[in-house]
Amino acid sequence: MKLVSVYDGVVPRPENVLWDLLLERPPEANISHKVMPTWQQHLAFIESKPYEAWYLIELLLGITEIGYTYRFIGAIYLTKQDDIGLAISEAWQHQGHGTAAVQQLKTLHPRPRYFANVAPANLASQQFWLKQGFKPLQVTYELNN
């Protein structure tokens, strides 16, 4: 498994992989949006380069006579505030790929500490971050008028 930058132009059409991950995300996992963005909003968000680092998670599936077979199985990012965001495609969850991606991100971008924001109803994600050694820090509330 390796991390491939969304920003460096090596991956053709990373927006497609990121869109598929967004479509797959259950509503209880969402923090940043309540309604699915449009394709144009999605493209504009990526083009704004909102994160310090943003990677697709690439997995080597096998070797054939014509070369290597890879698949993008998720994405991970690091914000300028040291928040880590992680999305692994459902078919590839619970296989250690999230843990490996977090470890690689921490190696590439060492910090004194990291954060992970998780929606309150996303219990699986909360458990994942606890297993990574993260501790609860705060509870944030929102009021919409």
PyMOL commands that place a pseudoatom at each C-alpha (Angstrom):
pseudoatom trace, name=CA, resn=MET, resi=1, chain=A, elem=C, hetatm=0, pos=[0.000, 0.000, 0.000]
pseudoatom trace, name=CA, resn=LYS, resi=2, chain=A, elem=C, hetatm=0, pos=[1.190, 3.499, -0.746]
pseudoatom trace, name=CA, resn=LEU, resi=3, chain=A, elem=C, hetatm=0, pos=[-0.082, 7.049, -0.594]
pseudoatom trace, name=CA, resn=VAL, resi=4, chain=A, elem=C, hetatm=0, pos=[-0.295, 8.973, -3.877]
pseudoatom trace, name=CA, resn=SER, resi=5, chain=A, elem=C, hetatm=0, pos=[-0.826, 12.734, -3.779]
pseudoatom trace, name=CA, resn=VAL, resi=6, chain=A, elem=C, hetatm=0, pos=[-4.085, 14.128, -5.117]
pseudoatom trace, name=CA, resn=TYR, resi=7, chain=A, elem=C, hetatm=0, pos=[-2.293, 17.410, -5.805]
pseudoatom trace, name=CA, resn=ASP, resi=8, chain=A, elem=C, hetatm=0, pos=[0.803, 16.409, -7.802]
pseudoatom trace, name=CA, resn=GLY, resi=9, chain=A, elem=C, hetatm=0, pos=[-0.921, 15.389, -11.058]
pseudoatom trace, name=CA, resn=VAL, resi=10, chain=A, elem=C, hetatm=0, pos=[0.382, 11.799, -11.077]
pseudoatom trace, name=CA, resn=VAL, resi=11, chain=A, elem=C, hetatm=0, pos=[-3.096, 10.287, -10.689]
pseudoatom trace, name=CA, resn=PRO, resi=12, chain=A, elem=C, hetatm=0, pos=[-5.314, 10.902, -13.703]
pseudoatom trace, name=CA, resn=ARG, resi=13, chain=A, elem=C, hetatm=0, pos=[-8.740, 12.121, -12.577]
pseudoatom trace, name=CA, resn=PRO, resi=14, chain=A, elem=C, hetatm=0, pos=[-8.408, 11.748, -8.779]
pseudoatom trace, name=CA, resn=GLU, resi=15, chain=A, elem=C, hetatm=0, pos=[-11.741, 13.555, -8.505]
pseudoatom trace, name=CA, resn=ASN, resi=16, chain=A, elem=C, hetatm=0, pos=[-13.470, 10.371, -9.712]
pseudoatom trace, name=CA, resn=VAL, resi=17, chain=A, elem=C, hetatm=0, pos=[-12.004, 8.271, -6.904]
pseudoatom trace, name=CA, resn=LEU, resi=18, chain=A, elem=C, hetatm=0, pos=[-12.828, 10.945, -4.343]
pseudoatom trace, name=CA, resn=TRP, resi=19, chain=A, elem=C, hetatm=0, pos=[-16.384, 11.251, -5.708]
pseudoatom trace, name=CA, resn=ASP, resi=20, chain=A, elem=C, hetatm=0, pos=[-16.937, 7.494, -5.410]
pseudoatom trace, name=CA, resn=LEU, resi=21, chain=A, elem=C, hetatm=0, pos=[-15.765, 7.606, -1.785]
pseudoatom trace, name=CA, resn=LEU, resi=22, chain=A, elem=C, hetatm=0, pos=[-18.099, 10.519, -1.107]
pseudoatom trace, name=CA, resn=LEU, resi=23, chain=A, elem=C, hetatm=0, pos=[-21.066, 8.682, -2.642]
pseudoatom trace, name=CA, resn=GLU, resi=24, chain=A, elem=C, hetatm=0, pos=[-20.346, 5.643, -0.499]
pseudoatom trace, name=CA, resn=ARG, resi=25, chain=A, elem=C, hetatm=0, pos=[-20.114, 7.570, 2.771]
pseudoatom trace, name=CA, resn=PRO, resi=26, chain=A, elem=C, hetatm=0, pos=[-23.077, 6.944, 5.082]
pseudoatom trace, name=CA, resn=PRO, resi=27, chain=A, elem=C, hetatm=0, pos=[-24.961, 10.064, 6.288]
pseudoatom trace, name=CA, resn=GLU, resi=28, chain=A, elem=C, hetatm=0, pos=[-23.923, 9.491, 9.911]
pseudoatom trace, name=CA, resn=ALA, resi=29, chain=A, elem=C, hetatm=0, pos=[-20.271, 9.922, 8.895]
pseudoatom trace, name=CA, resn=ASN, resi=30, chain=A, elem=C, hetatm=0, pos=[-20.738, 13.431, 7.501]
pseudoatom trace, name=CA, resn=ILE, resi=31, chain=A, elem=C, hetatm=0, pos=[-19.489, 16.455, 9.382]
pseudoatom trace, name=CA, resn=SER, resi=32, chain=A, elem=C, hetatm=0, pos=[-18.706, 18.980, 6.667]
pseudoatom trace, name=CA, resn=HIS, resi=33, chain=A, elem=C, hetatm=0, pos=[-21.913, 18.689, 4.664]
pseudoatom trace, name=CA, resn=LYS, resi=34, chain=A, elem=C, hetatm=0, pos=[-25.545, 17.792, 5.244]
pseudoatom trace, name=CA, resn=VAL, resi=35, chain=A, elem=C, hetatm=0, pos=[-26.446, 17.508, 1.546]
pseudoatom trace, name=CA, resn=MET, resi=36, chain=A, elem=C, hetatm=0, pos=[-24.384, 15.744, -1.085]
pseudoatom trace, name=CA, resn=PRO, resi=37, chain=A, elem=C, hetatm=0, pos=[-22.454, 18.365, -3.073]
pseudoatom trace, name=CA, resn=THR, resi=38, chain=A, elem=C, hetatm=0, pos=[-22.902, 18.634, -6.803]
pseudoatom trace, name=CA, resn=TRP, resi=39, chain=A, elem=C, hetatm=0, pos=[-20.171, 17.415, -9.148]
pseudoatom trace, name=CA, resn=GLN, resi=40, chain=A, elem=C, hetatm=0, pos=[-19.201, 21.032, -9.851]
pseudoatom trace, name=CA, resn=GLN, resi=41, chain=A, elem=C, hetatm=0, pos=[-18.989, 21.815, -6.124]
pseudoatom trace, name=CA, resn=HIS, resi=42, chain=A, elem=C, hetatm=0, pos=[-16.876, 18.693, -5.659]
pseudoatom trace, name=CA, resn=LEU, resi=43, chain=A, elem=C, hetatm=0, pos=[-14.470, 19.769, -8.415]
pseudoatom trace, name=CA, resn=ALA, resi=44, chain=A, elem=C, hetatm=0, pos=[-14.233, 23.308, -7.038]
pseudoatom trace, name=CA, resn=PHE, resi=45, chain=A, elem=C, hetatm=0, pos=[-13.470, 21.940, -3.568]
pseudoatom trace, name=CA, resn=ILE, resi=46, chain=A, elem=C, hetatm=0, pos=[-10.623, 19.771, -4.860]
pseudoatom trace, name=CA, resn=GLU, resi=47, chain=A, elem=C, hetatm=0, pos=[-9.232, 22.607, -6.996]
pseudoatom trace, name=CA, resn=SER, resi=48, chain=A, elem=C, hetatm=0, pos=[-9.172, 24.884, -3.927]
pseudoatom trace, name=CA, resn=LYS, resi=49, chain=A, elem=C, hetatm=0, pos=[-6.531, 22.570, -2.398]
pseudoatom trace, name=CA, resn=PRO, resi=50, chain=A, elem=C, hetatm=0, pos=[-8.194, 22.706, 1.021]
pseudoatom trace, name=CA, resn=TYR, resi=51, chain=A, elem=C, hetatm=0, pos=[-5.698, 20.465, 2.828]
pseudoatom trace, name=CA, resn=GLU, resi=52, chain=A, elem=C, hetatm=0, pos=[-2.005, 20.631, 3.527]
pseudoatom trace, name=CA, resn=ALA, resi=53, chain=A, elem=C, hetatm=0, pos=[-1.686, 17.107, 2.131]
pseudoatom trace, name=CA, resn=TRP, resi=54, chain=A, elem=C, hetatm=0, pos=[-4.244, 14.867, 0.426]
pseudoatom trace, name=CA, resn=TYR, resi=55, chain=A, elem=C, hetatm=0, pos=[-3.557, 11.345, -0.774]
pseudoatom trace, name=CA, resn=LEU, resi=56, chain=A, elem=C, hetatm=0, pos=[-5.297, 8.477, -2.464]
pseudoatom trace, name=CA, resn=ILE, resi=57, chain=A, elem=C, hetatm=0, pos=[-4.559, 5.120, -0.874]
pseudoatom trace, name=CA, resn=GLU, resi=58, chain=A, elem=C, hetatm=0, pos=[-3.254, 2.780, -3.560]
pseudoatom trace, name=CA, resn=LEU, resi=59, chain=A, elem=C, hetatm=0, pos=[-3.139, -0.965, -3.024]
pseudoatom trace, name=CA, resn=LEU, resi=60, chain=A, elem=C, hetatm=0, pos=[-1.114, -3.437, -5.076]
pseudoatom trace, name=CA, resn=LEU, resi=61, chain=A, elem=C, hetatm=0, pos=[-3.537, -6.232, -5.970]
pseudoatom trace, name=CA, resn=GLY, resi=62, chain=A, elem=C, hetatm=0, pos=[-1.249, -8.464, -7.965]
pseudoatom trace, name=CA, resn=ILE, resi=63, chain=A, elem=C, hetatm=0, pos=[1.299, -8.981, -10.706]
pseudoatom trace, name=CA, resn=THR, resi=64, chain=A, elem=C, hetatm=0, pos=[0.354, -10.189, -14.160]
pseudoatom trace, name=CA, resn=GLU, resi=65, chain=A, elem=C, hetatm=0, pos=[2.358, -10.828, -17.332]
pseudoatom trace, name=CA, resn=ILE, resi=66, chain=A, elem=C, hetatm=0, pos=[1.658, -7.249, -18.437]
pseudoatom trace, name=CA, resn=GLY, resi=67, chain=A, elem=C, hetatm=0, pos=[2.542, -5.585, -15.136]
pseudoatom trace, name=CA, resn=TYR, resi=68, chain=A, elem=C, hetatm=0, pos=[1.192, -4.637, -11.762]
pseudoatom trace, name=CA, resn=THR, resi=69, chain=A, elem=C, hetatm=0, pos=[-2.494, -4.268, -10.897]
pseudoatom trace, name=CA, resn=TYR, resi=70, chain=A, elem=C, hetatm=0, pos=[-3.389, -1.470, -8.500]
pseudoatom trace, name=CA, resn=ARG, resi=71, chain=A, elem=C, hetatm=0, pos=[-6.618, -0.136, -7.053]
pseudoatom trace, name=CA, resn=PHE, resi=72, chain=A, elem=C, hetatm=0, pos=[-7.390, 3.037, -5.141]
pseudoatom trace, name=CA, resn=ILE, resi=73, chain=A, elem=C, hetatm=0, pos=[-9.151, 1.923, -1.980]
pseudoatom trace, name=CA, resn=GLY, resi=74, chain=A, elem=C, hetatm=0, pos=[-9.478, 5.162, -0.048]
pseudoatom trace, name=CA, resn=ALA, resi=75, chain=A, elem=C, hetatm=0, pos=[-8.171, 8.627, 0.718]
pseudoatom trace, name=CA, resn=ILE, resi=76, chain=A, elem=C, hetatm=0, pos=[-6.464, 10.346, 3.618]
pseudoatom trace, name=CA, resn=TYR, resi=77, chain=A, elem=C, hetatm=0, pos=[-5.728, 14.006, 4.251]
pseudoatom trace, name=CA, resn=LEU, resi=78, chain=A, elem=C, hetatm=0, pos=[-3.999, 16.285, 6.731]
pseudoatom trace, name=CA, resn=THR, resi=79, chain=A, elem=C, hetatm=0, pos=[-5.349, 19.775, 7.381]
pseudoatom trace, name=CA, resn=LYS, resi=80, chain=A, elem=C, hetatm=0, pos=[-3.268, 22.809, 8.248]
pseudoatom trace, name=CA, resn=GLN, resi=81, chain=A, elem=C, hetatm=0, pos=[-4.623, 22.374, 11.810]
pseudoatom trace, name=CA, resn=ASP, resi=82, chain=A, elem=C, hetatm=0, pos=[-3.185, 18.819, 11.988]
pseudoatom trace, name=CA, resn=ASP, resi=83, chain=A, elem=C, hetatm=0, pos=[-6.556, 17.056, 11.587]
pseudoatom trace, name=CA, resn=ILE, resi=84, chain=A, elem=C, hetatm=0, pos=[-6.449, 13.697, 9.829]
pseudoatom trace, name=CA, resn=GLY, resi=85, chain=A, elem=C, hetatm=0, pos=[-9.382, 12.643, 7.680]
pseudoatom trace, name=CA, resn=LEU, resi=86, chain=A, elem=C, hetatm=0, pos=[-9.657, 9.090, 6.399]
pseudoatom trace, name=CA, resn=ALA, resi=87, chain=A, elem=C, hetatm=0, pos=[-12.055, 7.260, 4.096]
pseudoatom trace, name=CA, resn=ILE, resi=88, chain=A, elem=C, hetatm=0, pos=[-11.662, 3.617, 3.132]
pseudoatom trace, name=CA, resn=SER, resi=89, chain=A, elem=C, hetatm=0, pos=[-14.000, 2.073, 0.569]
pseudoatom trace, name=CA, resn=GLU, resi=90, chain=A, elem=C, hetatm=0, pos=[-16.432, -0.341, 2.233]
pseudoatom trace, name=CA, resn=ALA, resi=91, chain=A, elem=C, hetatm=0, pos=[-15.034, -3.374, 0.416]
pseudoatom trace, name=CA, resn=TRP, resi=92, chain=A, elem=C, hetatm=0, pos=[-11.577, -2.710, 1.880]
pseudoatom trace, name=CA, resn=GLN, resi=93, chain=A, elem=C, hetatm=0, pos=[-12.463, -1.813, 5.472]
pseudoatom trace, name=CA, resn=HIS, resi=94, chain=A, elem=C, hetatm=0, pos=[-11.374, -3.874, 8.492]
pseudoatom trace, name=CA, resn=GLN, resi=95, chain=A, elem=C, hetatm=0, pos=[-8.256, -5.162, 6.717]
pseudoatom trace, name=CA, resn=GLY, resi=96, chain=A, elem=C, hetatm=0, pos=[-5.618, -2.888, 8.266]
pseudoatom trace, name=CA, resn=HIS, resi=97, chain=A, elem=C, hetatm=0, pos=[-5.433, -0.419, 5.373]
pseudoatom trace, name=CA, resn=GLY, resi=98, chain=A, elem=C, hetatm=0, pos=[-6.644, 2.539, 7.447]
pseudoatom trace, name=CA, resn=THR, resi=99, chain=A, elem=C, hetatm=0, pos=[-4.040, 1.889, 10.127]
pseudoatom trace, name=CA, resn=ALA, resi=100, chain=A, elem=C, hetatm=0, pos=[-1.284, 1.575, 7.505]
pseudoatom trace, name=CA, resn=ALA, resi=101, chain=A, elem=C, hetatm=0, pos=[-2.404, 4.804, 5.797]
pseudoatom trace, name=CA, resn=VAL, resi=102, chain=A, elem=C, hetatm=0, pos=[-2.387, 6.727, 9.095]
pseudoatom trace, name=CA, resn=GLN, resi=103, chain=A, elem=C, hetatm=0, pos=[1.106, 5.422, 9.877]
pseudoatom trace, name=CA, resn=GLN, resi=104, chain=A, elem=C, hetatm=0, pos=[2.398, 6.472, 6.446]
pseudoatom trace, name=CA, resn=LEU, resi=105, chain=A, elem=C, hetatm=0, pos=[0.808, 9.916, 6.762]
pseudoatom trace, name=CA, resn=LYS, resi=106, chain=A, elem=C, hetatm=0, pos=[2.431, 10.401, 10.169]
pseudoatom trace, name=CA, resn=THR, resi=107, chain=A, elem=C, hetatm=0, pos=[5.799, 9.383, 8.710]
pseudoatom trace, name=CA, resn=LEU, resi=108, chain=A, elem=C, hetatm=0, pos=[5.438, 11.794, 5.781]
pseudoatom trace, name=CA, resn=HIS, resi=109, chain=A, elem=C, hetatm=0, pos=[4.150, 14.661, 7.950]
pseudoatom trace, name=CA, resn=PRO, resi=110, chain=A, elem=C, hetatm=0, pos=[5.534, 14.383, 11.498]
pseudoatom trace, name=CA, resn=ARG, resi=111, chain=A, elem=C, hetatm=0, pos=[3.744, 16.544, 14.080]
pseudoatom trace, name=CA, resn=PRO, resi=112, chain=A, elem=C, hetatm=0, pos=[3.829, 16.772, 17.873]
pseudoatom trace, name=CA, resn=ARG, resi=113, chain=A, elem=C, hetatm=0, pos=[0.156, 15.771, 17.847]
pseudoatom trace, name=CA, resn=TYR, resi=114, chain=A, elem=C, hetatm=0, pos=[-2.694, 14.990, 15.480]
pseudoatom trace, name=CA, resn=PHE, resi=115, chain=A, elem=C, hetatm=0, pos=[-6.466, 15.315, 15.670]
pseudoatom trace, name=CA, resn=ALA, resi=116, chain=A, elem=C, hetatm=0, pos=[-9.350, 13.361, 14.156]
pseudoatom trace, name=CA, resn=ASN, resi=117, chain=A, elem=C, hetatm=0, pos=[-12.869, 14.811, 14.012]
pseudoatom trace, name=CA, resn=VAL, resi=118, chain=A, elem=C, hetatm=0, pos=[-15.633, 12.239, 13.958]
pseudoatom trace, name=CA, resn=ALA, resi=119, chain=A, elem=C, hetatm=0, pos=[-19.392, 12.639, 13.662]
pseudoatom trace, name=CA, resn=PRO, resi=120, chain=A, elem=C, hetatm=0, pos=[-21.164, 11.595, 16.896]
pseudoatom trace, name=CA, resn=ALA, resi=121, chain=A, elem=C, hetatm=0, pos=[-23.134, 8.793, 15.213]
pseudoatom trace, name=CA, resn=ASN, resi=122, chain=A, elem=C, hetatm=0, pos=[-20.082, 7.331, 13.457]
pseudoatom trace, name=CA, resn=LEU, resi=123, chain=A, elem=C, hetatm=0, pos=[-19.243, 4.750, 16.106]
pseudoatom trace, name=CA, resn=ALA, resi=124, chain=A, elem=C, hetatm=0, pos=[-17.024, 2.642, 13.847]
pseudoatom trace, name=CA, resn=SER, resi=125, chain=A, elem=C, hetatm=0, pos=[-14.785, 5.627, 13.137]
pseudoatom trace, name=CA, resn=GLN, resi=126, chain=A, elem=C, hetatm=0, pos=[-14.637, 6.531, 16.819]
pseudoatom trace, name=CA, resn=GLN, resi=127, chain=A, elem=C, hetatm=0, pos=[-13.481, 2.990, 17.608]
pseudoatom trace, name=CA, resn=PHE, resi=128, chain=A, elem=C, hetatm=0, pos=[-10.896, 3.134, 14.814]
pseudoatom trace, name=CA, resn=TRP, resi=129, chain=A, elem=C, hetatm=0, pos=[-9.282, 6.318, 16.171]
pseudoatom trace, name=CA, resn=LEU, resi=130, chain=A, elem=C, hetatm=0, pos=[-9.280, 4.977, 19.724]
pseudoatom trace, name=CA, resn=LYS, resi=131, chain=A, elem=C, hetatm=0, pos=[-7.405, 1.894, 18.455]
pseudoatom trace, name=CA, resn=GLN, resi=132, chain=A, elem=C, hetatm=0, pos=[-4.865, 4.242, 16.836]
pseudoatom trace, name=CA, resn=GLY, resi=133, chain=A, elem=C, hetatm=0, pos=[-4.127, 5.702, 20.284]
pseudoatom trace, name=CA, resn=PHE, resi=134, chain=A, elem=C, hetatm=0, pos=[-6.211, 8.879, 19.920]
pseudoatom trace, name=CA, resn=LYS, resi=135, chain=A, elem=C, hetatm=0, pos=[-8.084, 10.102, 23.009]
pseudoatom trace, name=CA, resn=PRO, resi=136, chain=A, elem=C, hetatm=0, pos=[-11.346, 12.084, 23.143]
pseudoatom trace, name=CA, resn=LEU, resi=137, chain=A, elem=C, hetatm=0, pos=[-10.603, 15.797, 23.446]
pseudoatom trace, name=CA, resn=GLN, resi=138, chain=A, elem=C, hetatm=0, pos=[-13.891, 17.682, 23.187]
pseudoatom trace, name=CA, resn=VAL, resi=139, chain=A, elem=C, hetatm=0, pos=[-17.530, 17.521, 22.171]
pseudoatom trace, name=CA, resn=THR, resi=140, chain=A, elem=C, hetatm=0, pos=[-18.728, 20.234, 19.802]
pseudoatom trace, name=CA, resn=TYR, resi=141, chain=A, elem=C, hetatm=0, pos=[-22.374, 21.255, 19.487]
pseudoatom trace, name=CA, resn=GLU, resi=142, chain=A, elem=C, hetatm=0, pos=[-24.119, 23.019, 16.629]
pseudoatom trace, name=CA, resn=LEU, resi=143, chain=A, elem=C, hetatm=0, pos=[-27.337, 25.046, 16.488]
pseudoatom trace, name=CA, resn=ASN, resi=144, chain=A, elem=C, hetatm=0, pos=[-28.891, 25.758, 13.111]
pseudoatom trace, name=CA, resn=ASN, resi=145, chain=A, elem=C, hetatm=0, pos=[-31.537, 28.489, 12.922]
for i in range(1, 145): cmd.bond("trace and resi %d" % i, "trace and resi %d" % (i + 1))
show_as sticks, trace
zoom trace
